[in-house]
Amino acid sequence: MTENNIIIALGAAGMLGGEVARVAPPGVKLVWADRGEMDITDIRATRAFINDCGARGIINCSAYTAVDAAETDRAAAYAINACGARNLAIACREIGARLLHLSTDFVFDGSAREPYAEYDIPNPRGVYAESKLAGEIEIQTIGGDWQIVRTQWLYGQNGKHFVAAIAKLARERERLTVVGDQHGCPTCTWDLAPLLWRLLLEAPGGIYHASGGGACTWHEFAAEIATLAGSSARVDPITTQEWNRIKPSTAPRPAYSVLSKDRLKRTIGYQFPHWRDSLRAFFERGDLDRSRA
Ligand SMILES: NC(=O)c1ccc[n+]([C@@H]2O[C@H](COP(=O)([O-])OP(=O)(O)OC[C@H]3O[C@@H](n4cnc5c(N)ncnc54)[C@H](OP(=O)(O)O)[C@@H]3O)[C@@H](O)[C@H]2O)c1
C-alpha cells in the first residue's frame, strides 16, 4: 500500500458490497457508502463525496439490480447503471483514483456453447442487461484507471437470493419446478469479495470475469440447495419457455452464460472453488440463516 490507503466500498448496504466492506484487508482505510452517503445518479454529490474522501480507489457494488422490474423501469435502470457508472468514472479520473466496477454475465446473449471470455462481443437482451453494458461502455469511454469485473448468479450472507428462496420453498413444499435449460456459474460473495480486493490492489486494469468454478443449470443448483437444506422435496426441471408462460413479466435471460476465468488465473493465479464446495461451505458456516428468501 502507498501512503493513501483510503478505499470506498460503495453499495455497502447491498449483498456483495456488504461482504466487500466486511473483508477489507488490514492496512486499508475503509469508507463505507451507499445511496444515503453518495447517490451516484447525482454527479455533484458523487464528485464531492469522492473528493472529500481523497480516495485511492472505489469498489462499486451499487447498481439497479431488479432485473425483471427494469423492463418497465428503464429510466431508473439507466440512471443508475449507465449514468451512475459514468459519474463515478468522471469523479475517479479527476482525482486519479482506481474504479473497480461490477458488471454481469447478462451482457452476453447466451448463444455461445463454450465459456465467454472477456474479449467476446457483448449482445445484451433486456433492459437491465443493456443498462449494465451501457455502464461498461461509459467507464471505458471516460478512461482513467478502471477495472470491470463481470460476475454471475450471486448469493451470500445478508442478501436476498436464489439459495435462500429455494431453501425456503424446499422446506415448505413437496415439489418444486426450476428452469433446467439455462447454464451459468453460482458465485458466493464469500469467495468473490476478497478477490475484488486483490484485483483492486494488485492487478492491472481492464475487464475480468469472476464467478464460481464449474457450471450448472438453475435446476441442478436448486436440487443441491434442497439437499443441503435437508429437504426431500422433488425438484423437477422445466424449460425457460414453460417458466415464461407461468411468469410472463420475466426479463430475457441468457441460456448459456458460463464465464471463462482464464484471465484471472493467468493474471493473479486465482482459481475459484467449485460451486458445489462453495455452496456446502455456505451452509456449514450458517450463512443461510443470515440471508433473506
Ligand atoms: N446479484 C446477482 O446475482 C448479480 C449477478 C451478476 C452481477 N451482479 C452485479 O453485482 C453488483 C452487486 O450486486 P448485488 O446483488 O450485491 O446488489 P444489491 O444487493 O441490489 O445492492 C445494490 C446496492 O446499490 C445501492 N444503490 C442503488 N442505487 C444507488 C444509487 N443511485 N446510488 C448509490 N447506491 C445505490 C442499493 O441501495 P438501495 O437498496 O437503496 O437501492 C443497494 O444497497 C451489481 O453491480 C450487480 O449488477 C449481481
The ligand as a Gaussian input file, in Angstrom:
#p B3LYP/6-31G(d) Opt

LIG

0 1
 N      -26.982000     -10.447000      -7.664000
 C      -26.510000     -11.105000      -8.718000
 O      -26.816000     -12.298000      -8.936000
 C      -25.561000     -10.428000      -9.668000
 C      -25.159000     -11.120000     -10.815000
 C      -24.267000     -10.504000     -11.696000
 C      -23.793000      -9.233000     -11.436000
 N      -24.223000      -8.567000     -10.332000
 C      -23.704000      -7.216000     -10.097000
 O      -23.021000      -7.199000      -8.861000
 C      -23.188000      -5.921000      -8.214000
 C      -23.712000      -6.123000      -6.801000
 O      -24.968000      -6.797000      -6.872000
 P      -25.832000      -7.091000      -5.551000
 O      -26.769000      -8.187000      -5.911000
 O      -24.942000      -7.194000      -4.367000
 O      -26.675000      -5.737000      -5.471000
 P      -27.749000      -5.274000      -4.367000
 O      -27.782000      -6.230000      -3.231000
 O      -29.023000      -4.985000      -5.104000
 O      -27.117000      -3.915000      -3.836000
 C      -27.035000      -2.786000      -4.641000
 C      -26.861000      -1.588000      -3.729000
 O      -26.724000      -0.428000      -4.566000
 C      -27.456000       0.624000      -3.939000
 N      -27.845000       1.657000      -4.902000
 C      -28.863000       1.615000      -5.797000
 N      -28.954000       2.795000      -6.434000
 C      -27.984000       3.597000      -5.930000
 C      -27.589000       4.936000      -6.188000
 N      -28.247000       5.707000      -7.070000
 N      -26.534000       5.440000      -5.516000
 C      -25.875000       4.687000      -4.601000
 N      -26.214000       3.413000      -4.302000
 C      -27.273000       2.878000      -4.961000
 C      -28.690000      -0.096000      -3.407000
 O      -29.362000       0.709000      -2.489000
 P      -30.983000       0.680000      -2.441000
 O      -31.330000      -0.604000      -1.763000
 O      -31.322000       1.911000      -1.690000
 O      -31.473000       0.702000      -3.867000
 C      -28.069000      -1.349000      -2.803000
 O      -27.640000      -1.154000      -1.481000
 C      -24.080000      -5.116000      -9.147000
 O      -23.288000      -4.336000     -10.000000
 C      -24.796000      -6.167000      -9.975000
 O      -25.198000      -5.658000     -11.237000
 C      -25.091000      -9.134000      -9.437000

